[in-house]
């Protein structure tokens, strides 16, 4: 499965600080319990990547919408 493959798998996502000063991304689903801890600098890099991906996805969606007209 790649980044562009659809899936029927569902999971809950939680993001927050830990008492140790880390940022935790916590994924939980059917048979899945995955805490991922990042230092604040890494978390900010991830946030920047998410913003860039959202901007790219928005452009792709708009381009597809324009082609349908």
LOMIKE-138853 format. One record per residue (C-alpha): z, y, x; residue in three letters; residue number from 1. Coordinates in Angstrom, 1 decimal. Each point is the difference from the previous one (the first is absolute). Example, Ala and Ser with C-alpha at 12.3 -4.5 7.8 and 13.67 -1.06 7.14 Angstrom:
% residues 2
7.8_-4.5_12.3_ALA_1
-0.7_3.4_1.4_SER_2
This chain:
% residues 69
0.0_0.0_0.0_UNK_1
-1.0_3.4_1.4_UNK_2
0.9_3.6_-0.8_UNK_3
-2.9_0.2_-2.5_UNK_4
0.7_-3.3_-1.8_UNK_5
1.5_0.1_-3.5_UNK_6
3.0_-2.2_-0.9_UNK_7
2.0_-1.0_-3.0_UNK_8
3.2_0.1_2.1_UNK_9
2.6_2.5_-1.2_UNK_10
3.0_1.4_1.9_UNK_11
2.5_2.7_-0.2_UNK_12
0.1_2.7_2.6_UNK_13
3.1_2.0_1.0_UNK_14
0.2_2.6_2.7_UNK_15
3.2_1.7_1.3_UNK_16
2.3_0.7_2.9_UNK_17
2.4_-2.6_1.3_UNK_18
3.6_0.7_1.2_UNK_19
-1.3_-0.5_3.6_UNK_20
-2.4_2.9_-0.2_UNK_21
-3.1_-2.0_-0.5_UNK_22
-2.6_0.2_-2.8_UNK_23
-0.3_-3.2_-1.9_UNK_24
-3.1_-1.1_-1.9_UNK_25
1.2_-2.9_-2.2_UNK_26
-2.5_-2.4_-1.7_UNK_27
1.3_-2.5_-2.5_UNK_28
-2.0_-2.3_-2.2_UNK_29
-0.3_-3.6_-1.1_UNK_30
1.1_-1.9_3.1_UNK_31
-0.1_3.2_2.1_UNK_32
2.9_1.9_1.5_UNK_33
-1.2_2.2_2.8_UNK_34
2.0_2.9_1.5_UNK_35
-1.9_2.1_2.5_UNK_36
2.0_2.5_2.1_UNK_37
-1.6_2.9_1.8_UNK_38
1.5_2.9_2.0_UNK_39
-0.6_3.4_-1.5_UNK_40
-3.0_0.8_2.3_UNK_41
-1.7_-3.2_-0.9_UNK_42
0.7_0.6_-3.7_UNK_43
-1.7_3.5_0.3_UNK_44
-3.0_-1.6_1.6_UNK_45
-0.3_-2.5_-2.8_UNK_46
0.3_2.8_-2.5_UNK_47
-2.9_1.8_1.7_UNK_48
-2.1_-3.1_-0.1_UNK_49
0.8_-0.4_-3.7_UNK_50
-1.0_3.6_-0.7_UNK_51
-3.3_-0.5_2.0_UNK_52
-0.7_-3.2_-1.9_UNK_53
0.7_1.7_-3.3_UNK_54
-2.4_2.8_0.8_UNK_55
-2.7_-2.5_1.1_UNK_56
0.5_-2.0_-3.2_UNK_57
-0.3_3.1_-2.1_UNK_58
-3.3_1.0_1.6_UNK_59
-1.4_-3.6_-0.5_UNK_60
1.1_0.0_-3.6_UNK_61
-1.6_3.4_-0.6_UNK_62
-3.2_-1.1_1.7_UNK_63
-0.1_-3.1_-2.3_UNK_64
0.7_2.1_-3.0_UNK_65
-2.8_2.5_0.9_UNK_66
-2.5_-2.9_0.5_UNK_67
0.7_-1.3_-3.5_UNK_68
-1.1_3.3_-1.6_UNK_69
